[in-house]
C-alpha cells in the first residue's frame, strides 16, 4: 500500500495503472480523460437477460459490464429497468463503437448497439457525456484478450 502511495506521488497515474485490470473494474481512457468503474460482470445468458432490472439505484462510479463470447449485433431494452442508463458499446478490442445516452426506464424500444459488439458497459445516464466517453474511447478489463485489446491489461 505504501509503495502504491509513493508511486502515486512520484509518478502521477502509476498507482492508477497498478490498480487496473481487476475482474470487478473496467477502465476507460480517451483523449483528455480516463475513468474506472466498479462493475458487476454479466457473462452468461441468464445474467445478461437480468442485467440491472428491478434495481432502484446504481452508485455513481459503478456499472454492469456485459461480456459476449464473440462479436455480434446486440440490442437492449429497458423493460423492468428502473434507473436511466447510458450504454457504451465496444468491439472485441474494447474500442467504443457507439454510445446510447439516457435510456428511459421501462421503455420497450430496442436500443441497437450495432454489429461487431462484444462488450457493453451500462452506467448512470448522463455520465458518458459528462466524462467525454464517445466512440474511439478504449476500455480494458481482464475479459478483453490481451492479444486483441486496444488497451491491454499488460500495459
BAKOLLUM-903650 format. One record per residue: x, y negated, z of N, C-alpha, C, O, CB in turn. Coordinates in steps of 0.1 Angstrom, whole numbers, padded with zeros to 4 digits, always signed. Last residue first. Glycine has a CB too. Example, Ala and Ser with C-alpha at 12.3 -4.5 7.8 and 13.67 -1.06 7.14 Angstrom:
! BAKOLLUM-903650
+0128+0022+0071+0137+0011+0071+0129+0000+0079+0134-0011+0080+0141+0006+0057+0132+0057+0078+0123+0045+0078+0132+0033+0078+0142+0033+0085+0113+0045+0090
! end
This chain:
! BAKOLLUM-903650
-0003+0035-0203+0004+0023-0205-0003+0012-0213+0003+0002-0215+0016+0026-0212-0019+0057-0199-0004+0059-0197+0003+0046-0200+0016+0046-0200+0001+0070-0207-0044+0052-0205-0041+0052-0191-0026+0053-0188-0022+0051-0177-0049+0064-0185-0044+0030-0234-0042+0043-0228-0040+0041-0213-0035+0031-0208-0030+0050-0233-0062+0016-0255-0056+0011-0243-0055+0024-0234-0064+0027-0228-0063-0001-0236-0072+0031-0276-0066+0018-0279-0058+0012-0268-0049+0004-0270-0078+0008-0283-0066+0066-0276-0070+0054-0269-0064+0041-0274-0052+0041-0277-0067+0055-0254-0057+0090-0285-0066+0082-0294-0069+0069-0288-0075+0060-0295-0078+0090-0297-0042+0101-0265-0037+0102-0279-0045+0093-0288-0040+0090-0299-0036+0116-0283-0057+0099-0242-0046+0090-0244-0041+0090-0258-0036+0079-0263-0034+0095-0235-0093+0100-0243-0080+0107-0245-0068+0097-0249-0070+0089-0257-0081+0117-0256-0112+0088-0219-0107+0084-0232-0094+0091-0234-0084+0087-0227-0107+0069-0233-0115+0095-0192-0123+0103-0202-0119+0099-0217-0122+0107-0226-0138+0100-0200-0101+0077-0177-0095+0090-0179-0103+0098-0190-0097+0107-0196-0095+0098-0167-0102+0046-0194-0108+0055-0184-0102+0068-0187-0099+0071-0199-0124+0055-0185-0104+0013-0208-0097+0025-0205-0103+0033-0193-0108+0026-0184-0082+0022-0202-0115-0007-0236-0117-0001-0223-0107+0011-0221-0103+0017-0230-0132+0003-0220-0113-0038-0254-0109-0024-0252-0111-0019-0238-0110-0027-0228-0094-0021-0256-0131-0058-0276-0127-0056-0262-0123-0041-0262-0129-0033-0268-0138-0059-0251-0144-0056-0300-0129-0058-0300-0123-0057-0286-0111-0053-0285-0126-0072-0306-0174-0073-0291-0167-0063-0300-0152-0067-0301-0148-0079-0302-0173-0064-0314-0170-0085-0257-0175-0086-0270-0169-0075-0279-0159-0069-0274-0174-0100-0276-0170-0102-0227-0169-0089-0233-0177-0089-0246-0188-0092-0246-0174-0078-0223-0170-0125-0212-0164-0126-0226-0162-0112-0232-0155-0111-0242-0151-0133-0225-0184-0129-0189-0170-0125-0188-0163-0126-0202-0151-0128-0202-0168-0111-0183-0209-0136-0197-0202-0144-0187-0187-0142-0187-0179-0151-0186-0208-0142-0173-0216-0115-0214-0214-0128-0220-0206-0137-0210-0197-0144-0214-0228-0135-0222-0217-0094-0195-0209-0093-0207-0206-0107-0213-0194-0110-0216-0216-0084-0218-0235-0102-0175-0221-0101-0172-0212-0101-0185-0202-0107-0185-0219-0089-0164-0262-0101-0184-0255-0114-0183-0240-0113-0181-0233-0123-0184-0262-0122-0173-0272-0073-0164-0275-0082-0175-0268-0096-0173-0268-0101-0162-0290-0084-0177-0247-0051-0151-0258-0060-0149-0259-0070-0161-0249-0074-0167-0256-0068-0136-0239-0024-0175-0236-0033-0164-0248-0043-0162-0257-0043-0170-0222-0041-0166-0230+0006-0190-0241-0003-0186-0237-0011-0174-0232-0005-0164-0253+0006-0183-0210+0016-0216-0210+0011-0203-0222+0002-0200-0224-0007-0208-0197+0003-0201-0205+0044-0235-0214+0033-0233-0213+0029-0218-0215+0038-0209-0229+0037-0237-0187+0062-0260-0188+0057-0246-0197+0045-0246-0198+0037-0255-0174+0052-0241-0189+0068-0286-0186+0079-0277-0187+0075-0263-0188+0083-0254-0172+0084-0280-0203+0061-0318-0202+0057-0304-0199+0069-0295-0205+0080-0297-0215+0050-0298-0208+0063-0345-0194+0065-0340-0192+0061-0326-0181+0058-0321-0185+0057-0348-0234+0038-0352-0227+0051-0354-0213+0051-0347-0208+0040-0344-0225+0053-0369-0254+0021-0327-0247+0022-0340-0240+0036-0341-0241+0044-0332-0237+0011-0341-0271+0017-0306-0257+0014-0304-0248+0016-0317-0237+0012-0317-0252+0024-0294-0303+0003-0304-0294+0011-0313-0279+0007-0310-0275-0005-0311-0297+0008-0327-0328+0007-0283-0316-0001-0284-0305+0007-0292-0300+0016-0286-0311-0006-0270-0363+0010-0288-0349+0016-0289-0339+0005-0290-0340-0004-0298-0349+0026-0301-0386-0002-0264-0380-0005-0277-0366+0002-0278-0358-0001-0269-0379-0020-0280-0397+0000-0240-0395+0013-0247-0389+0011-0261-0387+0020-0268-0408+0019-0248-0388-0016-0210-0391-0018-0224-0388-0004-0231-0377+0001-0229-0382-0029-0230-0381-0015-0183-0393-0009-0187-0396-0009-0202-0406-0003-0206-0405-0015-0180-0361-0045-0184-0366-0033-0176-0380-0028-0182-0389-0036-0185-0368-0037-0162-0344-0053-0213-0355-0056-0205-0360-0044-0197-0363-0034-0203-0366-0063-0213-0310-0061-0218-0320-0051-0220-0331-0053-0209-0328-0054-0197-0315-0036-0219-0289-0081-0221-0302-0084-0215-0313-0074-0218-0324-0078-0222-0307-0097-0218-0271-0074-0250-0273-0082-0238-0287-0082-0233-0296-0084-0242-0267-0096-0240-0251-0050-0264-0265-0054-0263-0267-0061-0250-0265-0055-0239-0275-0042-0265-0223-0050-0284-0228-0053-0270-0243-0057-0272-0246-0066-0280-0220-0065-0263-0201-0028-0302-0214-0036-0301-0217-0038-0286-0214-0030-0278-0225-0028-0308-0176-0018-0299-0182-0020-0313-0194-0029-0313-0197-0035-0323-0184-0007-0320-0147-0016-0281-0161-0020-0281-0165-0024-0295-0159-0032-0302-0164-0032-0271-0127+0012-0280-0128-0002-0285-0143-0005-0286-0151+0002-0292-0121-0004-0299-0122+0037-0274-0125+0029-0263-0126+0014-0267-0127+0005-0259-0115+0030-0252-0118+0055-0294-0106+0048-0289-0109+0040-0277-0099+0035-0271-0099+0040-0300-0145+0062-0301-0136+0072-0295-0123+0066-0289-0117+0072-0280-0133+0083-0304-0162+0030-0293-0158+0041-0302-0149+0051-0295-0146+0049-0283-0152+0036-0315-0188+0017-0272-0174+0018-0277-0172+0031-0285-0179+0041-0283-0165+0018-0264-0212-0007-0261-0209+0005-0268-0195+0005-0274-0190-0005-0278-0219+0006-0280-0227-0018-0233-0214-0021-0240-0211-0007-0247-0207+0003-0241-0203-0025-0231-0255-0034-0223-0250-0022-0228-0238-0024-0237-0239-0032-0247-0261-0013-0235-0268-0050-0195-0261-0052-0207-0255-0038-0210-0251-0030-0201-0249-0062-0206-0301-0049-0179-0287-0044-0182-0281-0050-0194-0289-0053-0204-0287-0029-0182-0324-0053-0152-0319-0057-0166-0305-0054-0167-0297-0055-0158-0322-0072-0168-0339-0025-0135-0330-0037-0135-0325-0040-0149-0323-0031-0157-0317-0034-0126-0354-0003-0138-0360-0014-0131-0351-0026-0130-0356-0037-0126-0363-0010-0117-0364+0021-0160-0352+0014-0156-0357+0000-0150-0364-0007-0157-0342+0011-0167-0385+0034-0173-0382+0037-0158-0370+0030-0153-0365+0033-0142-0382+0051-0156-0370+0028-0203-0381+0035-0196-0377+0038-0182-0366+0044-0180-0385+0048-0204-0353+0015-0220-0353+0011-0206-0364+0017-0198-0368+0012-0188-0353-0004-0206-0331+0034-0243-0343+0026-0240-0343+0023-0225-0335+0028-0218-0356+0033-0244-0306+0038-0269-0311+0038-0255-0324+0031-0254-0328+0024-0263-0301+0031-0246-0289+0058-0291-0299+0048-0289-0304+0050-0275-0306+0061-0270-0311+0051-0300-0260+0065-0311-0268+0066-0299-0278+0055-0299-0277+0045-0305-0258+0064-0287-0243+0086-0333-0252+0074-0332-0260+0076-0319-0265+0087-0317-0261+0074-0345-0210+0097-0321-0224+0099-0326-0231+0086-0327-0227+0075-0321-0231+0109-0318-0180+0114-0311-0187+0102-0316-0201+0106-0322-0202+0116-0328-0178+0095-0326-0184+0138-0284-0178+0134-0297-0186+0122-0301-0197+0119-0296-0180+0146-0307-0193+0140-0258-0183+0149-0262-0176+0145-0275-0164+0148-0277-0188+0163-0263-0198+0108-0241-0203+0119-0250-0191+0127-0255-0179+0122-0255-0210+0113-0263-0205+0091-0212-0194+0098-0220-0201+0109-0228-0207+0118-0223-0183+0103-0210-0214+0062-0197-0219+0073-0204-0208+0079-0213-0202+0071-0221-0232+0070-0213-0210+0047-0168-0203+0050-0180-0208+0063-0186-0207+0073-0179-0187+0051-0178-0225+0021-0150-0225+0035-0153-0219+0037-0167-0222+0029-0176-0240+0041-0154-0212-0002-0125-0219+0002-0137-0220+0017-0138-0217+0024-0129-0213-0004-0149-0202-0031-0106-0205-0017-0108-0212-0015-0121-0217-0024-0127-0213-0012-0096-0201-0056-0095-0189-0051-0101-0190-0036-0104-0180-0028-0103-0176-0054-0093-0226-0060-0084-0222-0069-0095-0209-0063-0102-0208-0066-0114-0218-0082-0089-0247-0031-0079-0237-0041-0074-0231-0048-0086-0229-0042-0097-0227-0033-0065-0280-0030-0088-0267-0025-0092-0257-0035-0087-0258-0047-0091-0266-0023-0108-0313-0019-0078-0302-0028-0078-0289-0021-0083-0288-0009-0083-0299-0035-0064-0332+0000-0080-0337-0013-0078-0326-0024-0078-0328-0036-0079-0344-0015-0065-0336+0028-0101-0328+0021-0092-0333+0006-0091-0337+0001-0101-0313+0021-0096-0350+0042-0121-0356+0041-0108-0347+0034-0097-0351+0034-0086-0359+0055-0103-0322+0050-0141-0336+0049-0139-0339+0049-0124-0333+0056-0116-0343+0061-0146-0296+0050-0152-0299+0042-0140-0314+0040-0137-0318+0031-0130-0293+0028-0142-0296+0084-0163-0290+0070-0163-0292+0063-0150-0290+0068-0139-0295+0063-0175-0310+0107-0172-0314+0100-0159-0309+0085-0159-0316+0076-0156-0309+0107-0147-0296+0115-0195-0310+0112-0195-0315+0104-0183-0324+0096-0185-0318+0126-0196-0270+0118-0184-0273+0107-0194-0287+0104-0195-0291+0093-0197-0267+0111-0208-0275+0140-0168-0270+0127-0162-0273+0116-0172-0277+0105-0167-0255+0128-0158-0282+0159-0187-0291+0156-0176-0288+0142-0170-0296+0134-0167-0291+0167-0165-0259+0161-0204-0272+0157-0209-0282+0152-0198-0289+0143-0200-0278+0169-0216-0230+0146-0189-0238+0157-0194-0252+0153-0197-0256+0142-0193-0238+0169-0183-0218+0123-0179-0211+0130-0190-0218+0144-0193-0212+0152-0200-0197+0133-0186-0217+0095-0164-0228+0104-0169-0222+0111-0181-0222+0105-0192-0241+0096-0172-0201+0082-0136-0200+0087-0149-0211+0097-0152-0214+0106-0144-0186+0095-0151-0202+0051-0121-0207+0065-0120-0206+0070-0134-0209+0062-0144-0222+0066-0114-0176+0027-0115-0186+0034-0123-0190+0047-0118-0182+0054-0112-0182+0035-0137-0164-0005-0109-0167+0008-0103-0178+0015-0110-0188+0008-0113-0170+0007-0087-0146-0022-0134-0159-0019-0128-0158-0006-0121-0153+0004-0126-0170-0019-0138-0125-0049-0141-0126-0035-0137-0139-0033-0130-0143-0041-0122-0114-0031-0128-0113-0070-0167-0122-0067-0156-0122-0052-0153-0119-0045-0162-0137-0072-0159-0098-0098-0184-0098-0083-0180-0107-0082-0168-0109-0091-0160-0084-0078-0177-0090-0122-0209-0096-0117-0197-0095-0102-0195-0091-0095-0205-0110-0120-0197-0080-0132-0233-0083-0141-0222-0089-0135-0210-0093-0143-0201-0092-0151-0228-0091-0107-0253-0083-0120-0253-0088-0129-0242-0100-0133-0243-0084-0126-0267-0097-0080-0229-0099-0088-0242-0091-0100-0241-0085-0103-0231-0115-0091-0243-0103-0050-0212-0095-0062-0214-0098-0067-0228-0101-0060-0237-0080-0059-0213-0116-0030-0185-0117-0036-0198-0108-0048-0199-0105-0055-0190-0132-0041-0200-0118+0001-0169-0111-0012-0170-0114-0017-0184-0114-0009-0194-0096-0010-0168-0138+0019-0146-0135+0016-0160-0129+0002-0161-0134-0007-0155-0147+0018-0169-0136+0044-0121-0135+0030-0125-0133+0029-0140-0127+0039-0146-0122+0023-0118-0135+0070-0111-0146+0062-0107-0145+0047-0111-0152+0038-0105-0148+0063-0092-0111+0080-0120-0123+0085-0126-0135+0077-0122-0145+0078-0129-0125+0099-0121-0087+0054-0127-0093+0063-0117-0107+0068-0123-0113+0060-0130-0096+0056-0103-0073+0035-0142-0075+0048-0146-0079+0058-0135-0074+0069-0135-0063+0053-0153-0053+0013-0120-0062+0016-0132-0063+0031-0134-0055+0039-0128-0056+0009-0144-0035+0005-0102-0048+0009-0097-0057+0014-0108-0068+0020-0105-0054-0002-0089-0014-0005-0118-0012+0007-0110-0025+0013-0105-0026+0025-0104-0003+0004-0098-0025-0029-0127-0022-0018-0137-0020-0005-0129-0025+0006-0134-0010-0021-0145-0027-0043-0104-0039-0041-0111-0037-0029-0120-0045-0020-0121-0044-0053-0119+0000-0046-0099-0008-0038-0089-0021-0034-0096-0026-0023-0094-0010-0046-0076+0007-0062-0121+0013-0049-0119+0005-0041-0110+0003-0029-0113+0028-0051-0113-0004-0088-0121-0010-0078-0129-0004-0064-0127-0011-0054-0131-0008-0081-0144+0026-0104-0113+0012-0105-0115+0007-0094-0125+0012-0092-0135+0007-0119-0120+0050-0094-0095+0047-0092-0109+0032-0093-0110+0025-0082-0109+0053-0079-0113+0050-0102-0067+0062-0104-0076+0059-0103-0091+0065-0111-0099+0073-0094-0072+0025-0096-0058+0031-0109-0055+0042-0112-0065+0043-0123-0070+0036-0110-0041+0021-0070-0066+0011-0080-0070+0017-0094-0068+0014-0103-0076-0001-0078-0062+0043-0057-0054+0042-0058-0069+0033-0069-0073+0035-0076-0083+0039-0045-0075+0035-0059-0027+0047-0066-0032+0047-0067-0047+0051-0078-0052+0059-0058-0027+0011-0043-0028+0010-0057-0025+0023-0065-0029+0021-0076-0035+0009-0059-0009+0023-0019-0035+0013-0025-0044+0012-0039-0041+0011-0047-0050+0000-0018-0042+0039-0015-0012+0045-0016-0025+0036-0022-0035+0040-0031-0042+0049-0002-0030+0019-0012+0008+0028-0024+0009+0035-0026-0005+0037-0037-0009+0039-0022+0020+0008+0012+0000+0000+0000+0000+0009-0012+0000+0006-0022-0007-0009+0000+0012
! end
